[in-house]
């Protein structure tokens, strides 16, 4: 019969392991400080964050992981560890779509860790401007939702911005109904962002069909309004409920369980190849027959997989469009380089928006 270790003995083991972990964490932090000194001695003083390096570290950790902790749990732990170590070198300042409590802030913390310094912006355009003028080193902007499609404001801003895409992050979107009421029957109005209302339409139609729905600028603003106006509720993330001290009346009311939003990390930095990358392009063809075929042919010839193609009015003429394209690979890859050279000879403009590591869990 297998004996079970006494609880006191197990706790003693945990205490000893915790001590070793703490020692190793501080050893890592000390090395990070030495890395910063080495970079500064080489004349590098602007920003020590490297999206390609961090992505490679996280992927390596997940490959080494043998459990019982899940890969995403291990990745979150090491993300926070790297964030804290980077803050010892030089804190990262990141702009996000505010106010406090939005999914964009959640995406910023997921990508940069909670040691990053984050600053809210009121619009996507303002995020771009805060990074362009050097007020922040990076920005986090939403670009695509799995149920509602592309965020056109973000795409349009790339047409005039010099910034590079240097990373991406995906956030599973869970919407909760929250308020200071006791029962659903007490709710007379629901606040939320228009996309969140759309993503919860079926649940709201079934459970609160006659309640007024009011679209506001953000889910965090919806939670703030619900906190100060009686008989109202908000559809927002759990962090907003904590921030504004609201009761969560119903959890996960989104119509699609796998509802996910993709965010882009924008900055002045170019990410090096990691071997598991994505590239985003803006292509202008002019209004002429066979334009789309001319775009697609080089990628097909060199075996490059497209993951997204989206058209937007160019604002240069009637029925003139630009195409936003995502594909697997990095500009430094030989096949990608050849495909882009061929593409440039067939269209009016090719603007590489960035090659960057694919999102890590």
C-alpha positions, -999 to +999 in steps of 0.1 A: +000+000+000+014+034-011+020+057+018+010+094+016+035+120+028+022+140+058+009+175+050+037+192+071+063+174+051+048+184+018+046+221+029+082+219+039+091+208+004+071+236-011+089+261+011+123+248+000+113+249-037+099+284-033+132+296-018+151+281-048+127+297-073+131+331-056+169+328-058+168+319-095+144+347-103+167+372-087+197+357-105+178+362-138+170+398-128+207+404-121+217+391-155+190+413-171+206+443-154+240+433-168+224+429-203+212+465-200+247+478-190+262+459-220+236+475-244+242+510-230+279+505-233+273+497-270+254+529-274+219+515-272+197+536-250+163+540-265+144+507-259+156+473-247+124+455-256+129+430-285+097+413-297+115+386-317+137+377-287+107+375-263+087+354-287+116+330-291+121+327-253+084+320-247+082+294-275+113+277-261+098+276-226+067+260-240+087+234-259+106+225-227+074+224-206+066+188-194+036+198-172+015+194-152+011+232-159-004+240-193+017+258-219-004+290-217+000+291-179+038+287-182+039+314-209+020+338-187+043+332-158+075+338-179+059+368-196+055+385-163+090+375-153+105+390-184+083+421-180+096+426-145+132+421-155+128+445-185+115+471-161+148+469-142+166+477-174+142+503-188+104+504-184+084+501-216+057+528-222+027+515-241-004+534-255-037+515-256-073+522-264-088+534-231-102+541-207-088+518-180-105+483-181-108+478-218-098+446-237-071+466-254-055+472-220-058+435-213-040+428-246-013+453-236-007+435-203-009+400-220+018+410-245+041+432-224+034+420-189+021+440-159+054+458-153+049+478-185+038+514-181+005+517-200-012+550-210-048+552-223-058+570-255-093+580-265-091+569-302-071+546-324-057+576-342-044+590-309-026+557-302-008+561-336+001+597-328+014+589-293+039+564-308+047+585-339+057+615-318+077+594-293+055+599-263+051+561-261+075+535-275+047+511-286+010+511-291-016+483-290-045+486-316-073+462-323-073+450-359-096+420-363-124+402-344-133+366-352-170+373-353-172+410-365-143+412-389-117+438-395-114+471-376-113+495-405-101+525-385-069+507-378-064+496-414-070+531-427-045+546-403-017+524-416-020+541-451-004+573-437+016+561-408+054+554-408+051+530-379+059+493-382+039+463-369+063+445-346+041+420-329+006+406-325-015+393-296-048+375-295-073+378-266-102+355-260-132+379-255-156+370-227-185+394-222-203+396-189-235+413-179-228+435-149-245+461-128-257+471-093-291+456-097-303+423-080-323+408-109-324+409-146-360+422-145-347+454-128-326+465-158-340+493-180-310+500-201-278+483-212-245+501-221-217+486-242-195+491-272-214+485-304-193+455-313-199+439-279-236+444-283-234+427-317-214+398-302-240+392-275-271+399-297-286+364-294-283+362-256-297+397-252-326+390-276-335+359-257-331+371-221-336+409-223-355+415-255-373+447-244-344+464-227-329+495-243-294+490-257-271+520-259-237+520-277-209+539-260-172+544-269-159+515-249-169+487-225-151+504-197-171+535-202-202+513-202-192+499-168-186+534-155-221+545-166-237+514-151-220+521-118-235+556-115-269+552-131-296+532-114-314+503-131-288+500-158-262+474-167-232+470-188-217+443-211-180+443-204-150+422-194-144+410-158-116+436-152-142+464-157-165+448-131-136+449-106-126+484-115-161+499-111-172+475-083-202+460-102-219+426-096-215+402-125-251+391-132-243+366-160-209+354-173-198+347-208-229+358-227-211+361-260-228+343-289-196+325-300-176+307-274-144+311-293-148+349-299-113+363-302-098+397-310-065+401-326-044+432-317-013+446-334+018+460-316+030+491-334+062+510-330+094+522-347+112+489-343+117+462-369+115+426-356+141+401-367+131+367-381+122+340-355+113+312-379+076+315-371+065+349-384+038+368-402+041+397-426+015+425-433+015+445-465-004+474-481-007+470-518-021+496-543-029+484-578-050+511-594-083+505-610-074+480-638-085+445-650-066+416-634-053+437-605-061+411-578-047+383-599-014+403-602-013+405-564-019+368-557+003+352-584+037+359-569+026+344-535+013+313-553+044+309-574+067+309-543+044+288-521+036+315-496+003+311-476-019+341-473-039+344-441-059+375-448-067+398-477-089+429-472-097+457-495-103+494-485-110+525-506-078+542-514-094+577-512-074+586-543-101+581-568-136+565-574-135+527-572-097+528-565-088+504-537-058+493-516-054+458-503-042+448-469-025+414-469-012+391-442+009+360-450+031+335-433+068+343-434+093+371-428+107+396-453+141+382-446+130+348-459+144+341-494+110+331-509+092+361-494+119+384-507+116+371-542+078+372-541+079+409-530+104+418-557+081+403-583+050+419-568+066+454-569+069+451-607+032+444-611+015+470-589+017+507-581+028+504-545+040+478-520+043+490-484+056+465-459+038+472-427+059+448-407+073+413-403+067+401-368+065+370-346+031+352-346+011+355-315+023+333-286-004+317-264 
